[in-house]
Structures are given as C-alpha cells and as structure tokens.
Amino acid sequence: MTARLVPSDLPASRKRYVVLAMLILAYTCNFLDRQILGILKEPIKHDLGLTDTQLGVMGGVAFATLYTTLGVPVAWLADRTSRSSIMAVALALWSAFTVACGFAGGFWSLFFARMGVGVGEAGGVAPAYSLISDYFPKEQRARALAAYSFGIPLGSSLGTLFGGLMAAYVDWRWAFISVGAAGLLLAPLFKLVVRDPVRGGLDAPSRPENVAHAPRFRTVVGLLVPKTSFWLLSLGAACASICGYGVAFWLPSFFMRSLGLSLAKTSLYYGAISLLGGVAGIWLGGSIADRFGGTSRAAYALTPAVCFLVAIPCFYIAMNTTSLAGAFVMFVIPTGLNLAWLGPVVAAVQHLVPATMRTTASALFLLINNLLGLAVGLWIFGFLSDRLAPVYGAESMRHAIYYGLGFYVVSAALLLTASSRLDRDWVQAPV
C-alpha cells in the first residue's frame, strides 16, 4: 500500500481528468448510500414503527459517530500509504454495510448497519481532497474540488430518485441492497484507475523529496490549532451543514406531509431539485473562488457567506409557494447556494498546511464539519418536528425547518470573520 513518490508520477493533463471522473463516481456512491435513507425513512418509519427522533438519530448520530472519529486516523494513515488503496477498501466496506441495511429488522439492527456505513465512508473523502490537490495545480483546485463535490448532488438525487421509486414499486429493502451491490462492483475498478501521484509535486516539482515524509499527527495539530481561520472555516461550514444536511434529509417528508406528494412523485420532484441546484451551486462557488482568490484570498470565505444569506429568504419563499412549479424553481436556488461553500472552503483548508499534511488536515476539518452537521443536523430537525407536532400537527416539519434556517446566519458570520484571517494563515509553499 506504499504510495510511489517519484518525479515520473507527476500527473499528465489527460490522466488527471480520468482520475477526477473516477473520484466523482466514488463520491456519488458515497452520497447515494449516505442519503438514500432520507427518501426511504417514511416507508421505514411505517414498517418498523419508528419516530422522527429515532430516524434523525439513525441518519445522523449512527452514521456520524464513527464516520467522523475514524476519519482522522484513516487520514493519518493515508498521508503515509496509498490513498487510492484506502479509498478502494473504504468503498467496498461502506457498500457492504449498505447491503446490510436492507436486512435490518428493527431500530437497533438498522442503527448498527448505518454505523458500519459510516466506518467505511471514513476513508472516502479526506484522501480524495489530498489526491485532487496533487493532480491539479493551485489555480485550478477550487474548481477541481468543486467538480469532485458534484458527487453530492449526483448521489443525493440518484438516491432520492432510485430509492423512492424502488420503495414505491418494489420494497425499501431492495433499494439498499441494489445500491450497495453497485459500490462493491465499482471498488476494484477504482483501484485500477486511481494512482497516487507525488505529494506536493505540483507545488514544488523540482524538489519532491522535501514532501516525501509525512509529519507526525501532533505536528499537524500543532500547526492548525493556532490558525484562527481553520476554526472559523470549520465551524462556519459545520453550522451550514447542520442546516444543509437537515433540510436535505427532511424535505422529502415535508413534500409528503405538507404538500401531499406521493413517495414516487417526491422522489422525482426532489431528485430533480437536488441535481439541478446542487451541480449549479457547487460549480458557481468553485468558479468564483478561483476567479477572485488569486487576488484576494478572502474570496474563499466571502463567497459562501454571501450565498448562505441569500439562501434564507429563498427557502422561506419556496416553502410558502402554493404552485409546485413555482416551488420547484425557488427550491433549486437555495439548494445550489447551500452547496456553494464546498469548492472554496475545502480549497482554503488545503492551503493552510503543507502538502504532506493535507489529508490529515482535511480529516480534522471533516471531523468538525460532519460531527456537528450530520449528528446534530439530522437529529435536531426530527426532534423539533416531534416536539412541535402537538401544536402544528402535520405542519410540524415546516416549522422545524424554519427554526433550522437560523444556522445559516451563524455560518455567514463565522465565514465573514474568517475572510480577514486567511491571508495571514495561508501556507506559501511546502515545508
């Protein structure tokens, strides 16, 4: 599993796009397996007799606990061994546990299967961030990382569409089994296509030996802890993710409960919203950051901050539009703005540390982002819905989402503050 670290490994232009396509495909499977529970939770709730709070715990805490905590040691290992091998094993592991979800007989069996999905996905993202940073030069990284993040709307929309239709016309169990089996088939192909390039080779190709040995974990932590921008970016992204993950997980329930859509119609409706809005928003954020980041590093934090503030009224208008066609348009806009942070913020984190620390730094960022975003986001909306049900009845989810939108305000404030500190904390070259 030892990664090759020789100058001949510097990625060719054509090869980097093939590798990026494979990384996007793996990330699509990642989010398909992660988010499919969102569209399946209503039939699962009926079949297994679960509450909204239990579903929120299962989707958030069960998945996020090991996903976030194991991500750090796995990333530490990836900084020392083959990142592509770790990702291939992770893909096979989370896919196998997704299959296991289809055989769950109650809350606890499904809870532990979702924990297993989180164990596998712990090795699926941070190594990819590092690989992309070594395949693409710094002036293209925000867009490349944004393109990689297309896996989020692609996986979310496919999970919503395929899972909803499969549950409506076959059975929710077969939805889990089918998507998990697809990931198991992809894992060996992924390993054949994706290779480890020189770490930091595109930052300092004339001296790759300077980045051949990864530093100790405490060295990475010691470098990041004093950097205020790292904490502001991480907490800002986490607050946005609380709302983003929570809304994405619970909007299908809102469509079914408040708008009266069937499971099949909801899968088509929300699947299209996730795909169109997500792809457009992610690319917008990455393009703006690359366009203005060269002259002002503050753009990497300012871009998502503005997007979040614009998203709030759009979500509110969308949820109060009586026309399904009008609501569709209004939901597409904030869905895109909600994901515009991925390219800029992730690219900024990559530049806060030298090349040999990027995987571990990414995992620490993801630990903060997902521990709050997933564990809190999915739970808090379900918890609020259950508590508000005696007052609002079937409309309780609508009001739970209203409350949750406040996290965007907190996120924007943190990112605005981070924008003034990025220039000071930016690493100029590998050390």
Secondary structure, 3 states (H helix, E strand, C coil): CCCCCCHHHCCCHHHHHHHHHHHHHHHHHHHHHHHHHHHHHHHHHHHHCCCHHHHHHHHCHHHHHHHHHHHHHHHHHHCCCCHHHHHHHHHHHHHHHHHHHCCCCCHHHHHHHHHHHHHHHCCCCHHHHHHHHHHCCHHHHHHHHHHHCCHHHHHHHHHHHHHHHHHHHCCHHHHHHHHHHHHHHHHHHHHHHCCCCCCCCCCCCCCHHHHCCCCCHHHHHHHHCCCHHHHHHHHHHHHHHHHHHHHHHHHHHHHHHCCCCCHHHHHHHHHHHHHHHHHHHHHHHHHHHHHHHCCCCCHHHHHHHHHHHHHHHHHHHHHCCCCHHHHHHHHHHHHHHHCCCHHHHHHHHHCCCCHHHHHHHHHHHHHHHHHHHHHHHHHHHHHHHHHHHHHHHHHHHHHHHHHHCHHHHHHHHHHHHHHCCHHHHCCCCCC
